Structure formats: C-alpha cells, structure tokens
C-alpha cells in the first residue's frame, strides 16, 4: 500500500498523473510565441491571463489603428514585449508547473 498522497485518497501515482496531464512545456510555449505571439497565445498557455489580455488588446487595437499610422507605435511596443518574452518564457512555464505542484500539496 502506498503512502497517502497530497489530496485525501489520492495516491502518489494519481498525483503524478495529474501533474503530467496538466504541466506545460517550454517548447510548446516557444512554438506558440513564434507563430501566435502577436495574439499573446503563449502567455495564455503559461497561465498569464491578465498580461495576455493586455497584450492581445494592445495588439488588436494597434493593428486596427495602422490605417491612420498611429497603430505602429503599439505594434512596436508589442514587438519589444515579444522580444522580452523570449527570455521570460522558461520562468513563466516553471512558475506554472510549480503552481500545479503546490496545488497538489494542499
């Protein structure tokens, strides 16, 4: 018989299966960043909903405003944000996965 897991009645194997089913991959985050970064999909994937919504809003408004040329300022900001995210993605995914582990410990 195995030791009791983090949730009452949840075995260590069940906890590991829960973690494996819900953990995020850095590689997938980079693929999402590369193909759908302008829409902040990589941030949603990493559980960063608020900043993802802000990035998405700025991006969509900026694309719409390119008609009067002012939208290029917002696109420049998003471009810088995307470059910074290249370095932040591993930490965001690590934090998300640690959050899963912490929730199993409750």
C-alpha distances in whole Angstrom, upper triangle without the diagonal:
4,7,9,12,15,16,15,12,12,9,11,12,14,15,16,18,20,21,22,24,26,27,30,32,35,37,37,38,41,42,42,44,46,47,47,47,50,48,45,43,41,41,39,37,36,35,39,40,43,45,44,46,49,49,49,52,54,54,55,58,59,59,61,63,64,67,69,67,66,62,62,62,58,58,58,56,53,54,54,50,49,50,48,45,45,44,42,39,37,37,36,34,32,32,31,28,27,28,25,23,24,24,20,20,21
4,6,8,12,13,13,11,10,7,7,9,11,12,13,15,17,18,19,21,23,23,27,29,32,34,34,35,38,39,39,41,43,44,43,44,47,45,42,39,37,37,36,33,32,32,35,37,40,41,41,43,45,46,46,49,51,50,52,54,56,56,58,60,61,64,66,64,62,59,59,58,55,54,55,52,50,50,50,47,45,46,44,41,41,40,38,36,33,33,33,30,28,28,27,24,23,24,21,19,20,20,16,16,18
4,6,10,11,11,10,9,7,7,10,12,12,13,16,17,18,19,21,22,23,27,29,31,34,34,34,37,39,39,40,43,44,43,43,46,44,41,39,37,36,35,33,31,31,34,36,38,40,40,42,44,44,45,48,49,50,51,53,55,55,57,59,60,63,65,63,61,58,58,57,54,53,54,51,49,50,49,45,45,45,43,40,40,39,37,35,32,31,31,29,27,27,26,23,22,22,20,17,18,18,15,14,16
4,7,8,7,7,7,6,7,10,11,10,13,15,15,16,19,20,21,22,26,28,31,33,33,33,37,38,37,39,42,43,42,42,45,42,39,37,35,34,33,31,30,29,32,33,36,37,37,39,42,42,43,45,47,47,49,51,52,53,55,57,58,61,62,61,59,56,56,55,52,51,52,49,47,48,47,44,43,44,42,39,40,38,36,34,32,30,30,28,26,25,24,22,20,20,18,16,16,16,12,11,12
4,6,7,7,5,4,5,8,8,7,10,12,12,13,15,17,17,18,22,24,27,30,29,30,33,34,34,35,38,39,38,38,41,39,36,33,31,31,29,27,26,25,28,30,32,34,34,36,38,39,39,42,44,44,45,47,49,49,51,53,54,57,59,57,55,52,52,51,48,48,48,46,43,44,44,40,39,41,38,35,36,35,32,30,28,27,26,24,22,22,21,18,17,17,14,12,13,12,8,8,10
4,7,8,7,8,8,11,10,7,10,13,11,12,15,16,16,17,20,23,26,28,28,28,31,33,32,34,37,37,36,36,38,36,33,31,29,28,27,25,23,22,25,27,29,31,31,33,35,36,36,39,41,41,42,45,46,47,49,50,52,55,56,55,53,50,50,49,45,45,46,43,41,42,41,38,37,38,36,33,34,33,30,28,26,25,24,22,20,19,18,16,14,14,12,10,10,9,5,5,6
4,6,5,8,9,12,10,8,12,13,11,13,16,16,16,18,21,25,27,30,29,29,32,34,33,34,37,38,36,36,39,36,33,31,30,29,27,25,24,23,26,27,29,31,31,32,35,36,36,38,41,41,42,44,46,47,48,50,52,54,56,55,53,50,50,49,46,46,47,44,41,43,42,39,38,40,38,34,35,35,31,30,28,27,25,24,22,21,19,18,16,15,13,12,11,9,7,7,7
4,6,8,11,13,11,11,15,16,14,16,19,19,19,21,25,28,31,33,32,33,36,37,36,38,41,41,40,40,42,40,37,35,34,32,30,29,28,26,29,30,32,34,34,36,38,39,40,42,44,45,45,48,49,50,51,54,55,58,59,58,56,53,54,53,49,49,50,47,45,46,46,42,42,43,41,38,39,38,35,33,32,30,29,27,26,25,23,21,20,19,17,15,15,13,10,10,9
4,6,10,11,9,10,14,14,14,16,19,19,19,22,25,28,31,33,32,33,37,37,36,39,41,42,40,41,43,41,38,35,34,33,31,30,29,28,31,32,34,36,36,37,40,41,41,43,46,46,46,49,51,51,53,55,56,59,61,60,58,54,55,54,51,50,52,49,46,48,47,44,43,45,43,39,40,40,37,34,33,32,31,28,27,26,24,22,22,21,18,17,17,15,12,13,13
4,7,8,6,7,10,11,10,12,15,15,16,18,22,24,28,30,29,30,33,34,33,35,38,38,37,37,40,38,35,32,31,30,29,26,26,25,28,29,32,34,33,35,38,38,38,41,43,43,44,46,48,48,50,52,54,56,58,57,55,52,52,51,48,47,49,46,43,45,44,41,40,41,39,36,37,36,33,31,29,29,27,25,24,23,21,19,19,18,15,14,15,13,9,11,11
4,5,5,6,9,10,11,12,14,15,17,18,22,24,27,29,29,30,33,34,34,36,38,39,38,38,41,39,36,34,32,32,30,28,27,26,30,31,34,35,35,37,39,40,40,43,45,45,46,48,50,50,52,54,55,58,60,58,57,53,53,53,49,49,50,47,44,45,45,42,40,42,40,37,37,36,34,31,29,29,28,25,24,24,22,19,19,19,16,14,16,15,11,12,14
4,5,5,6,9,10,11,12,14,15,16,20,22,25,27,27,28,31,32,32,33,36,37,36,36,39,38,35,32,30,30,29,26,25,25,28,30,33,34,33,36,38,38,39,41,43,43,44,47,48,48,51,53,54,56,58,57,55,52,52,51,48,47,47,45,42,43,43,39,38,39,37,34,34,33,31,29,26,26,26,23,21,21,20,17,17,17,14,12,14,14,10,11,13
4,5,5,6,9,10,10,12,14,15,19,21,24,25,25,26,29,30,30,32,35,35,35,35,39,37,34,31,29,29,28,25,25,25,28,30,33,34,33,36,38,38,38,41,43,42,44,47,48,48,50,52,53,56,57,56,55,51,51,51,47,46,47,45,42,43,43,39,38,39,37,34,34,33,31,29,26,26,26,23,21,22,20,17,18,18,15,13,16,16,12,14,16
4,5,5,6,9,10,10,12,14,18,20,24,25,24,26,29,29,29,31,34,34,33,34,37,35,32,29,28,28,26,23,23,23,26,28,31,32,31,33,36,36,36,39,41,41,41,44,46,46,48,50,51,54,55,54,53,49,49,49,46,45,46,44,41,41,42,38,37,38,37,33,33,33,31,28,26,26,25,22,21,21,19,16,17,17,13,13,15,14,10,13,14
4,5,5,6,9,10,11,12,16,18,21,23,23,24,27,28,27,29,32,33,32,32,35,33,30,27,26,25,24,21,20,20,24,25,28,29,29,31,34,34,34,37,39,38,40,42,43,44,46,48,49,52,53,52,50,47,47,47,43,42,43,41,38,39,39,35,34,36,34,30,31,30,28,25,23,23,22,19,18,18,16,13,13,13,10,9,11,10,7,9,12
4,5,5,6,8,10,10,14,16,19,21,20,22,25,25,26,28,30,31,30,31,34,32,29,26,24,25,23,20,20,20,24,25,28,29,28,31,33,33,33,36,38,38,39,42,43,43,45,47,48,51,53,51,50,46,46,46,42,41,42,40,37,38,37,34,33,34,32,29,29,28,26,23,21,21,21,18,16,17,16,12,13,14,11,9,13,12,9,12,14
4,5,5,6,9,10,14,16,19,20,20,21,24,25,24,27,29,29,29,30,33,31,28,25,24,24,23,20,19,20,24,25,28,29,28,30,33,33,33,36,38,37,38,41,42,42,44,46,47,50,52,50,49,46,46,45,42,41,42,40,37,37,38,34,33,34,33,29,29,29,27,24,22,23,22,18,18,19,16,13,15,15,12,12,15,14,11,14,16
4,6,5,6,9,12,15,18,20,19,20,23,24,23,26,28,28,27,28,31,29,26,23,22,22,20,17,17,17,21,22,25,26,25,27,30,30,30,33,35,34,35,38,40,39,41,44,45,47,49,48,47,43,43,43,40,39,40,38,35,36,36,32,31,33,31,28,28,28,25,22,21,21,20,17,16,17,14,11,13,13,9,9,12,11,9,12,14
4,5,5,6,10,12,15,17,17,17,21,22,21,23,26,27,26,26,29,27,24,22,20,20,18,16,15,15,19,20,24,24,23,26,29,28,28,31,33,33,34,37,38,38,40,42,43,46,48,46,45,41,41,41,38,37,37,35,32,33,33,30,28,30,28,25,25,25,22,19,18,18,16,13,13,13,11,8,10,10,7,7,10,10,8,11,14
4,6,6,9,10,14,15,15,16,19,20,20,22,24,25,25,25,28,27,24,21,19,20,19,15,15,16,20,22,25,25,24,27,29,29,29,32,34,33,34,37,38,38,40,42,43,46,48,46,45,41,41,41,38,36,37,35,32,33,33,30,28,29,28,25,24,24,22,19,17,18,17,14,14,15,13,10,12,13,10,10,14,14,12,15,17
4,6,9,11,15,16,14,16,19,19,19,22,24,24,23,24,27,25,23,20,18,19,17,14,15,15,19,20,24,25,23,25,28,27,27,30,32,31,32,35,36,36,38,41,41,44,46,45,44,40,40,40,37,35,37,35,31,32,33,30,28,29,28,25,25,25,23,20,19,20,18,14,15,16,13,11,14,14,10,12,15,14,13,16,18
4,7,10,13,15,13,14,18,18,17,19,22,22,21,22,25,22,20,17,16,16,14,11,11,12,15,16,20,21,19,22,25,24,24,27,29,28,29,32,33,33,35,38,39,41,43,42,41,37,37,37,34,32,34,32,28,29,30,26,25,27,26,22,22,23,20,17,16,17,15,12,13,13,10,8,11,11,8,10,13,12,11,15,16
4,7,10,12,11,12,15,16,16,17,20,21,20,20,23,22,19,16,14,14,14,10,10,11,14,16,20,20,19,22,24,23,24,27,28,28,29,32,33,33,35,37,38,41,43,41,40,36,36,36,32,31,32,30,27,28,28,24,23,24,23,19,19,20,17,14,13,14,12,8,9,10,8,5,9,10,7,9,12,12,12,15,17
4,7,9,8,8,11,12,12,14,16,17,17,17,20,19,16,13,11,12,11,8,7,10,13,15,18,18,16,19,22,20,21,24,25,24,26,29,30,29,32,34,34,38,39,38,36,33,32,32,29,28,29,27,24,24,24,21,19,21,20,16,16,16,14,11,10,12,10,6,8,10,7,7,10,11,10,12,15,15,16,18,20
4,5,5,6,9,10,11,12,14,16,16,16,20,19,16,14,11,12,13,9,9,12,15,17,20,19,18,21,23,21,22,25,26,25,27,30,30,29,32,34,34,37,39,37,36,33,32,32,29,27,28,26,23,23,23,21,18,19,19,15,14,15,14,10,9,11,10,7,9,12,10,9,13,14,13,15,18,18,19,21,23
4,5,5,6,9,10,10,12,14,15,14,18,18,15,13,10,12,13,10,9,13,14,17,20,18,17,20,22,20,21,24,25,23,25,28,28,28,31,33,32,36,37,35,34,31,30,29,27,25,25,24,21,20,20,18,15,16,15,12,11,11,10,7,6,9,9,6,8,11,11,11,13,15,15,17,19,20,21,23,26
4,5,5,6,9,10,11,12,14,14,18,18,16,14,11,13,15,12,12,15,17,19,22,20,18,22,23,21,21,25,25,23,26,29,28,27,31,33,32,35,37,35,34,31,29,30,27,25,25,24,21,20,21,19,16,16,17,14,12,13,13,10,9,13,12,10,12,15,14,14,17,19,18,20,23,23,24,26,29
4,5,5,6,8,10,11,11,12,16,15,13,11,8,11,12,9,10,13,15,17,20,19,16,20,21,19,19,23,23,21,23,27,26,25,28,31,30,33,35,33,33,29,28,29,26,24,25,24,20,20,21,19,16,17,17,14,13,15,14,10,11,14,13,10,13,15,14,14,17,18,18,20,22,23,23,26,28
4,5,5,6,9,10,10,10,13,13,10,8,5,8,10,7,7,11,12,14,17,15,13,17,18,16,16,20,20,19,21,24,24,23,26,28,28,31,33,31,30,26,26,26,23,21,22,20,17,17,18,15,12,14,14,10,10,12,11,7,9,11,9,8,11,13,12,13,16,17,17,19,21,22,23,25,27
4,5,5,6,9,10,9,13,13,11,10,7,10,12,10,11,14,15,17,19,17,15,18,19,16,17,21,21,19,21,24,23,23,26,28,27,30,32,30,29,26,24,25,22,20,20,19,16,15,16,14,11,12,13,9,8,10,11,7,9,12,11,10,13,16,15,16,19,20,20,22,24,25,26,29,31
4,5,5,6,8,9,12,13,12,10,8,12,13,11,13,16,17,18,21,19,16,19,21,17,17,21,21,19,21,24,23,22,25,27,26,29,32,30,29,26,25,25,23,20,21,21,17,16,18,16,13,14,16,13,11,14,14,11,13,16,15,13,16,19,17,18,21,22,22,24,27,27,28,31,32
4,5,5,5,6,10,10,8,6,5,9,10,8,10,13,14,15,17,16,13,15,17,14,14,18,18,16,17,21,20,19,22,25,24,27,29,28,27,23,23,23,21,18,19,19,15,15,17,15,11,14,15,12,11,14,14,11,13,16,14,13,16,18,16,17,21,21,21,24,26,26,27,30,31
4,6,5,4,8,9,7,7,5,8,11,10,11,14,13,15,17,14,12,15,16,12,13,16,16,14,16,19,18,18,21,23,22,25,27,25,25,21,20,20,18,15,16,16,12,12,13,11,8,10,11,8,8,11,11,9,12,14,13,13,16,17,16,18,21,21,22,25,26,27,28,31,32
4,6,6,9,11,10,10,9,12,14,13,14,17,17,18,20,18,15,18,18,15,15,19,18,15,17,20,19,18,21,23,22,25,27,25,25,21,20,21,19,16,16,17,13,12,14,13,9,11,13,11,9,13,14,12,14,17,16,16,19,21,20,21,24,25,25,28,30,30,31,34,35
4,6,8,9,10,9,9,13,14,13,15,18,18,18,20,18,15,17,18,15,14,18,18,14,16,19,18,17,20,22,21,24,26,24,24,21,20,21,19,16,17,18,14,13,16,15,12,14,16,14,13,17,17,15,17,20,18,18,21,23,21,23,26,26,26,29,31,31,32,35,36
4,6,6,7,6,7,10,11,11,14,16,15,15,17,15,12,14,15,12,11,14,14,11,13,16,16,14,17,20,19,22,24,23,22,19,18,20,17,14,16,16,12,12,15,13,11,13,15,13,13,17,16,14,17,19,17,17,21,21,20,22,25,24,25,28,29,29,31,34,35
4,5,5,6,6,8,10,11,12,15,13,14,15,13,10,12,13,9,9,13,12,10,12,15,14,14,17,19,18,22,23,21,21,17,16,17,14,12,13,13,9,9,12,10,7,10,12,9,10,14,13,12,15,17,15,15,19,19,18,21,23,23,24,27,28,28,30,33,34
4,6,8,9,11,12,14,15,17,15,15,15,13,10,11,11,8,7,10,10,6,9,12,11,10,13,15,15,18,20,18,17,14,13,14,11,9,11,11,7,8,11,10,8,11,13,11,13,16,16,15,18,20,17,19,22,22,21,24,26,26,27,30,31,31,33,35,36
4,6,8,9,9,12,14,14,13,12,13,11,8,9,10,7,5,9,9,7,8,11,12,11,14,16,16,19,21,20,19,15,16,16,13,11,14,13,10,11,14,12,10,14,15,13,15,18,17,15,19,20,17,18,22,21,20,22,25,24,25,28,29,29,31,33,34
4,5,5,7,9,10,11,9,9,11,8,5,8,9,6,6,9,10,9,11,14,14,14,17,18,19,22,24,22,21,17,17,17,14,13,15,13,10,11,13,10,9,12,13,10,12,15,13,12,15,16,13,14,18,18,16,19,21,21,22,25,25,25,28,30,31
4,5,5,6,9,10,10,10,12,11,7,10,12,10,9,12,14,12,13,16,17,16,19,21,22,25,27,25,24,20,21,21,18,16,18,17,13,14,16,13,11,15,15,12,13,16,14,12,15,16,13,13,17,17,15,17,20,19,20,23,24,24,26,28,29
4,6,5,6,9,9,10,13,11,8,11,13,11,11,15,15,14,16,19,19,19,22,24,24,27,29,27,26,22,22,22,19,17,18,17,13,14,15,12,10,13,13,9,10,13,11,8,11,13,10,10,14,14,12,15,17,17,18,21,22,22,24,27,28
4,5,5,6,5,7,9,7,5,9,10,9,10,13,14,13,16,18,19,19,22,23,24,27,29,27,25,22,22,21,18,17,18,16,13,14,15,11,10,13,12,9,11,13,10,8,11,12,8,9,13,12,11,14,16,15,17,20,20,20,23,25,26
4,5,5,5,5,9,8,6,8,11,10,10,13,15,15,16,19,20,20,22,24,25,28,30,28,27,23,24,23,20,19,21,19,15,17,18,15,14,17,16,13,15,16,14,12,14,14,11,11,14,13,11,14,16,15,16,19,20,19,21,24,24
4,5,7,9,12,12,9,12,15,14,13,17,18,17,19,22,22,22,25,27,28,31,32,31,30,26,26,26,23,21,23,21,18,19,20,16,15,17,17,13,14,16,13,10,12,13,10,9,12,12,9,11,15,14,14,17,18,18,20,23,23
4,6,8,11,11,9,13,15,14,15,18,19,18,20,23,24,24,26,28,29,32,34,32,30,27,27,26,23,22,23,21,18,19,19,15,14,16,15,11,13,14,11,8,10,10,6,6,9,8,6,9,12,11,12,15,16,16,18,20,21
4,6,9,9,9,11,13,14,14,17,19,19,20,23,24,24,26,28,29,32,34,32,30,27,28,27,23,23,24,21,19,21,21,17,16,19,17,14,16,17,13,11,13,12,8,8,11,9,7,10,12,10,11,14,15,14,17,19,20
4,6,6,6,9,10,11,12,14,16,16,18,20,21,22,24,26,27,30,31,30,27,24,25,23,20,20,21,18,16,18,18,14,14,17,15,12,15,15,12,11,13,12,8,10,12,10,9,13,14,12,14,17,17,17,20,22,22
4,6,5,6,9,10,10,12,14,15,16,18,20,21,22,24,26,28,29,29,26,23,24,23,20,20,21,19,16,19,19,15,16,19,17,14,18,18,15,14,17,15,12,13,16,14,12,15,17,15,16,19,19,18,21,23,23
4,5,5,6,9,10,11,12,14,15,17,18,20,21,22,24,27,28,27,24,22,23,21,18,19,20,17,15,18,18,14,16,19,17,15,18,19,16,16,18,17,13,16,18,15,14,18,19,17,19,22,21,20,24,25,25
4,5,5,6,8,10,10,12,14,15,16,18,20,21,22,25,26,25,22,19,20,18,15,16,17,14,12,15,14,11,12,15,13,11,15,16,13,13,16,15,12,14,17,15,14,18,19,18,20,23,22,22,25,27,27
4,5,5,6,8,10,10,12,14,15,16,18,20,21,24,25,24,22,19,19,19,15,15,17,14,11,14,15,11,11,15,14,11,15,16,13,13,16,16,12,14,17,16,14,18,20,18,20,23,23,23,25,28,28
4,5,5,6,9,10,10,12,14,15,16,18,20,23,24,23,21,18,19,18,15,15,17,15,12,16,17,13,14,18,17,15,18,20,17,17,20,19,16,18,21,19,17,21,23,20,22,25,25,24,27,29,29
4,5,5,6,8,10,11,12,14,15,16,18,21,22,21,18,15,17,15,12,13,15,12,10,14,14,11,13,16,15,14,18,19,17,17,20,19,16,19,22,20,19,23,24,22,24,27,27,26,30,31,31
4,5,5,6,9,10,10,12,14,15,16,20,20,19,17,14,14,14,10,10,12,9,7,10,11,8,10,13,13,11,15,17,15,15,19,18,16,18,21,20,19,22,24,23,24,28,28,27,30,32,32
4,6,5,6,8,10,11,12,14,15,18,20,19,17,14,15,15,11,11,14,12,9,12,14,12,12,15,16,14,17,19,17,17,21,21,18,19,23,22,20,23,25,24,25,29,29,28,31,33,33
4,5,5,6,8,10,11,12,14,17,18,17,15,12,14,14,10,11,14,12,10,14,16,13,14,18,18,17,20,22,20,20,24,23,20,22,26,24,23,26,28,26,28,31,31,30,33,35,35
4,6,5,6,8,10,10,12,15,16,15,12,9,11,10,6,8,10,9,7,11,13,11,12,16,16,16,19,21,19,20,23,23,21,23,26,25,24,27,29,28,30,33,32,32,35,37,37
4,6,5,6,9,10,11,14,15,14,12,9,10,10,7,6,10,9,7,10,12,11,11,15,16,15,17,20,19,19,23,23,21,22,26,25,24,27,29,28,30,33,33,33,36,38,38
4,5,5,6,9,10,12,14,14,13,9,11,13,9,9,13,13,10,13,16,15,15,18,19,18,21,24,22,22,26,26,23,25,28,27,26,29,31,30,31,35,35,34,37,39,39
4,6,5,6,9,11,12,12,10,7,10,11,8,9,13,12,11,14,16,16,17,20,21,20,23,25,24,24,28,28,25,27,31,30,28,32,34,32,34,37,37,36,39,41,41
4,5,5,6,9,10,9,8,4,7,8,5,6,9,10,9,11,14,14,15,17,19,19,21,24,23,23,27,28,25,27,31,30,29,32,34,33,35,38,38,38,41,43,43
4,5,5,8,10,10,10,6,8,10,8,7,11,12,11,12,16,16,16,18,20,20,22,25,24,24,28,29,26,28,31,31,30,33,35,34,35,39,39,39,41,44,44
4,6,7,9,10,10,7,10,12,10,10,14,15,14,16,19,19,19,22,24,23,25,28,28,27,31,32,29,31,34,34,32,35,38,36,37,41,41,40,43,46,45
4,5,6,6,6,4,8,9,9,10,13,14,14,16,18,19,19,22,24,24,26,29,28,28,32,33,30,32,36,35,34,37,39,38,39,42,43,42,45,47,47
4,5,4,6,4,6,9,9,9,11,14,14,15,17,18,19,21,23,23,25,28,28,28,32,33,31,33,36,35,35,38,40,39,40,43,44,44,46,48,49
4,6,8,8,9,12,13,13,15,17,17,18,21,22,22,25,27,27,29,32,32,32,36,36,34,36,39,39,38,41,43,42,43,47,47,46,49,52,51
4,6,7,9,11,12,13,15,17,18,19,21,22,23,25,27,28,30,32,32,33,37,37,35,37,40,40,39,42,44,43,45,48,48,48,51,53,52
4,5,6,8,10,11,12,14,15,16,18,20,21,22,24,25,27,30,30,31,34,35,33,35,38,38,37,41,42,42,43,46,46,46,49,51,51
4,5,6,8,9,11,12,14,15,17,18,19,21,23,24,26,28,28,29,33,33,31,34,36,36,35,39,40,39,41,44,44,44,47,49,49
4,5,5,6,9,10,11,12,15,15,17,19,20,21,23,25,25,26,30,30,28,30,33,33,32,36,37,36,38,41,41,41,44,46,46
4,5,5,6,9,10,10,12,14,15,16,18,20,21,24,24,25,28,29,28,30,33,32,32,35,37,36,38,41,41,42,44,46,47
4,5,5,6,9,10,11,12,14,16,17,18,21,22,23,24,28,28,26,29,32,31,31,34,36,35,37,40,40,40,43,45,45
4,5,5,6,9,10,10,12,14,15,16,19,21,20,21,25,25,23,26,29,28,28,31,33,32,34,37,37,37,40,42,42
4,5,5,6,9,10,10,12,14,15,17,19,19,20,24,24,23,25,28,28,27,30,32,32,33,36,37,37,40,42,42
4,5,5,6,9,10,11,13,14,16,18,18,20,23,24,23,25,28,28,28,31,32,32,34,37,37,38,40,42,43
4,5,5,6,9,10,11,12,15,16,16,18,21,21,20,23,25,25,25,28,30,29,32,34,34,35,38,39,40
4,5,5,6,9,10,10,13,15,15,15,19,19,18,20,23,23,23,26,27,27,29,32,32,32,35,37,37
4,5,5,6,9,10,11,14,14,15,19,20,19,21,23,24,24,27,28,28,30,33,33,34,37,38,39
4,5,5,6,9,10,12,13,14,18,18,17,20,22,22,23,26,27,27,30,32,32,33,36,37,38
4,5,5,6,9,10,10,12,15,15,14,17,19,19,20,23,24,24,26,28,29,30,32,34,35
4,5,5,7,9,10,10,14,15,14,16,18,19,19,22,23,24,25,28,29,29,32,34,35
4,5,5,8,9,11,13,15,15,17,19,20,20,23,24,25,27,29,30,31,33,35,36
4,5,6,7,9,12,12,12,15,17,17,18,21,22,23,25,27,27,29,31,32,33
4,5,5,6,9,10,9,12,14,14,15,18,19,20,22,24,24,26,28,29,31
4,6,6,8,10,11,12,14,15,16,18,20,21,23,24,26,27,29,30,32
4,6,7,8,10,11,13,14,16,17,18,20,22,23,24,26,28,29,31
4,6,5,6,9,10,11,12,14,15,17,19,20,21,23,25,26,28
4,5,5,6,8,10,11,12,14,15,17,19,20,21,23,25,26
4,6,5,6,9,10,11,12,14,16,17,18,20,21,23,25
4,5,5,6,9,10,10,12,14,15,16,18,20,21,23
4,5,5,6,9,10,11,13,14,15,17,19,20,22
4,5,5,6,9,10,11,13,14,15,17,19,21
4,5,5,6,9,10,11,12,14,16,17,19
4,5,5,6,9,10,10,12,14,15,17
4,5,5,7,9,10,11,13,15,16
4,5,5,6,9,10,11,13,15
4,5,5,6,9,10,11,13
4,5,5,6,9,10,11
4,5,5,6,9,10
4,5,5,7,9
4,5,5,7
4,5,6
4,6
4
